[in-house]
Amino acid sequence: MFRKIRKQDRGEQRNLLEIKPVRNLEWEAEQDGSIVLLVPKFKNRYIVKYILPRLRKQHFRLKLDEYGSFIWKLLDGNTTVGDISEKLEGVYGENFDPRYERIGKFIANLAHNKFLLL
């Protein structure tokens, strides 16, 4: 009964501002600059292999708002969350407050759904 031990289980704390998230999902940019995430309908390998190619639409389309689209474009694995926060403040100013909480919740939600890797 081996169980994979996560960093949170070992008591290690990770600083949100030092994390460099990487996108783990296909996406498209629309003409207005917004981002559409292409979420696969199925994850079972047999369904993906045999049934998914026969479907007309193989993905759910999840459209991000302007803040989410801005953040998504910067999730390249080289940019830290702290750098993203500074760039957001430079572009949107005080309109995006409380920025650390909002960015943290957005990235945690994407990571929970496995749309990005931390």
ZIUR-V635350 format. One record per helix or strand. SS is the DSSP state (hx for helix, st for strand). FROM is the first residue (numbers start at 1). TO is the last residue. Records with the same first field share a line. If there is no record, write none. Layout:
BEGIN
SS->FROM-TO + FROM-TO
END
This chain:
BEGIN
hx->16-18 + 45-50 + 52-54 + 66-74 + 81-96 + 99-112
st->22-23 + 26-29 + 35-40 + 59-63 + 76-76 + 116-117
END
